[in-house]
Amino acid sequence: MVLLLRWLDTLELSWQRWRHCSSCGGGKMEKWRPPDEDLPGTAQSLVLLLCGVGMVLQWYLAVPATISWFLGAVAILAVGCVVCFLKYSGLLGTYVFTKKEATSPSSTRDVRILGGRNLLPEADKKRKKLGVDVQSLFEGTAYKPDLVWSREARQWVKQRVLISFMLTLVLGTSALTGASFATQVLLTKKPAASVIRATDAPALK
């Protein structure tokens, strides 16, 4: 149980560091997270909750008798994480647009937002008439998304981005912790839930 609690503390600390690094100006990870306005605190808390539940289940189910099945499940989780990440990356590449936001009278900054599944009929006609792409059309509306997409179309995209983002984190974390518990079982020849002190794991000395 001590090991499990340490894992949960590490997960929460890692999440906070990831948020800090990805929110820094010019951070390399910034492009991989959803736009700030589309990543509510509730979604972040839900990710931590699901990861914690997954850790508890893995800690309890990691036993020598079923370790081969456990390793197979870890592999499936890892593959699922990759698939979800590819889906997530594709959604960001298709539906993320940039708007200029004033930071002072003489400077602006780029802010990423999620667009919609389909353009409004009027916006689509204007885009075809002008022969421009969606980003240029968005700029021409003074960065007003409601003039380009309906709220339903934007919500359709937002839901899928959040779901694929959350699944990527949960599956990736579950695969990592599952591999850790599987290694522990292989080294100690005991169920993961029974090893709570270093003295209970002779192979680790």
C-alpha positions in Angstrom: 0.0 0.0 0.0 2.9 2.4 0.7 4.2 1.7 -2.8 0.8 2.5 -4.3 0.5 5.7 -2.4 3.9 6.8 -3.6 2.8 6.1 -7.2 -0.3 8.2 -6.7 1.8 11.1 -5.3 4.3 10.8 -8.1 1.4 10.8 -10.7 -0.1 14.0 -9.3 3.4 15.7 -9.1 4.2 14.6 -12.7 0.8 16.0 -13.9 1.5 19.4 -12.2 5.0 19.6 -13.7 3.6 18.6 -17.1 1.0 21.4 -16.9 3.7 23.9 -15.9 6.1 22.9 -18.7 3.5 22.9 -21.4 2.0 26.2 -20.3 5.4 28.0 -20.5 5.8 30.3 -23.5 7.4 28.4 -26.4 7.2 25.1 -24.4 7.8 22.1 -26.7 4.8 20.3 -25.2 2.4 23.2 -25.6 1.3 22.0 -29.0 0.4 18.6 -27.7 -2.1 19.7 -25.1 -5.6 20.9 -25.8 -6.2 24.7 -25.9 -6.5 26.1 -22.3 -10.1 27.1 -22.7 -11.0 23.5 -23.8 -9.2 21.7 -20.9 -11.4 22.3 -17.8 -10.1 21.5 -14.4 -12.8 18.8 -14.1 -11.2 16.9 -17.0 -7.8 17.1 -15.3 -9.2 15.8 -12.0 -11.0 13.0 -13.8 -7.8 11.8 -15.4 -6.1 11.6 -12.0 -9.1 9.8 -10.6 -9.1 7.2 -13.4 -5.4 6.7 -13.2 -5.7 6.2 -9.5 -8.5 3.6 -9.9 -6.5 1.8 -12.5 -3.4 1.6 -10.2 -5.5 0.1 -7.4 -6.9 -2.5 -9.7 -3.5 -3.4 -11.1 -1.9 -3.5 -7.7 -4.6 -6.0 -6.6 -4.6 -8.1 -9.7 -0.9 -8.4 -10.2 -0.3 -12.0 -8.9 2.2 -14.7 -10.0 -0.6 -17.1 -11.2 -1.9 -14.8 -13.9 1.2 -12.8 -14.7 1.2 -13.9 -18.3 -2.3 -12.5 -18.8 -1.3 -9.4 -16.9 1.6 -8.8 -19.2 -0.7 -9.2 -22.2 -3.1 -6.7 -20.8 -0.2 -4.2 -20.3 0.7 -4.7 -24.0 -2.9 -4.0 -25.0 -2.9 -0.9 -22.9 0.3 0.3 -24.5 -1.1 -0.3 -28.0 -4.3 1.5 -27.1 -2.4 4.5 -25.8 -0.6 4.8 -29.2 -3.8 4.5 -31.2 -5.5 7.1 -29.0 -2.5 9.4 -29.3 -2.6 9.1 -33.1 -6.3 10.0 -33.1 -5.7 12.9 -30.7 -2.8 14.2 -32.8 -5.0 14.0 -36.0 -7.8 16.0 -34.3 -5.4 18.7 -33.2 -3.8 18.9 -36.7 -7.2 19.2 -38.3 -9.2 21.4 -35.9 -6.8 23.7 -34.1 -6.6 27.3 -35.3 -4.7 30.3 -34.1 -6.0 33.7 -33.2 -4.1 36.9 -32.2 -4.7 38.2 -28.8 -3.5 41.6 -27.7 -1.1 41.6 -24.7 -0.3 45.3 -24.8 -0.9 48.2 -27.1 2.0 47.2 -29.3 2.2 43.4 -29.1 0.1 40.3 -29.5 0.4 36.6 -28.8 -0.9 33.5 -30.6 -3.7 31.7 -28.9 -4.8 28.2 -30.0 -8.5 27.4 -30.2 -10.6 24.5 -31.4 -12.7 25.0 -34.5 -15.8 23.1 -35.5 -16.6 20.0 -37.5 -18.2 22.0 -40.3 -18.3 25.6 -41.3 -21.5 27.6 -41.1 -23.2 27.7 -44.6 -22.5 31.5 -44.9 -18.9 31.1 -43.9 -18.4 28.2 -46.3 -19.8 30.2 -49.2 -17.5 33.1 -48.3 -14.5 30.9 -48.1 -15.2 29.4 -51.6 -15.9 32.8 -53.0 -12.6 34.3 -51.7 -10.6 31.1 -52.4 -9.0 31.1 -48.9 -8.4 28.5 -46.3 -10.3 28.3 -43.0 -7.5 30.0 -41.0 -7.6 33.0 -43.3 -11.3 33.1 -43.2 -11.1 33.0 -39.4 -8.7 35.9 -39.4 -11.1 37.8 -41.7 -13.8 37.7 -39.1 -11.6 39.4 -36.5 -11.1 36.0 -34.8 -14.8 35.5 -33.9 -15.5 31.8 -33.9 -19.2 32.1 -33.8 -19.1 33.7 -37.3 -17.3 30.6 -38.7 -18.6 27.6 -36.8 -21.8 26.8 -34.9 -21.4 26.0 -31.2 -22.7 22.4 -31.9 -19.9 21.9 -34.4 -17.3 23.1 -32.0 -18.7 21.0 -29.2 -18.5 17.9 -31.4 -14.7 18.5 -31.9 -14.1 19.5 -28.2 -15.7 16.3 -26.9 -13.6 14.1 -29.2 -10.4 15.9 -28.4 -11.0 15.6 -24.7 -11.9 12.0 -24.8 -8.9 11.0 -26.9 -6.6 13.2 -24.7 -7.9 11.6 -21.5 -7.7 8.1 -23.0 -4.1 8.7 -24.1 -3.0 9.7 -20.6 -5.0 7.0 -18.7 -4.0 4.2 -21.0 -0.3 5.3 -21.0 -0.2 5.7 -17.3 -1.9 2.3 -16.8 0.6 0.6 -19.2 3.5 2.1 -17.3 2.2 1.2 -13.8 1.2 -2.2 -15.0 4.6 -2.9 -16.3 6.0 -1.8 -13.0 3.8 -4.1 -11.0 4.5 -7.0 -13.4 8.2 -6.5 -12.9 7.7 -6.4 -9.1 5.8 -9.7 -9.2 8.4 -11.4 -11.5 11.2 -10.3 -9.1 9.6 -11.1 -5.8 7.4 -14.1 -6.9 4.7 -12.6 -4.7 1.5 -10.7 -5.5 2.1 -7.0 -5.8 -0.4 -6.3 -3.0 1.6 -8.4 -0.5 4.9 -6.5 -1.0 4.7 -3.4 1.2 8.3 -3.1 2.5 11.7 -3.5 0.9 12.4 -6.4 3.2 9.6 -8.3 1.6 11.3 -8.2 -1.8 14.6 -10.2 -1.4 15.3 -10.1 -5.1 15.5 -6.3 -5.0 18.3 -6.2 -2.4 
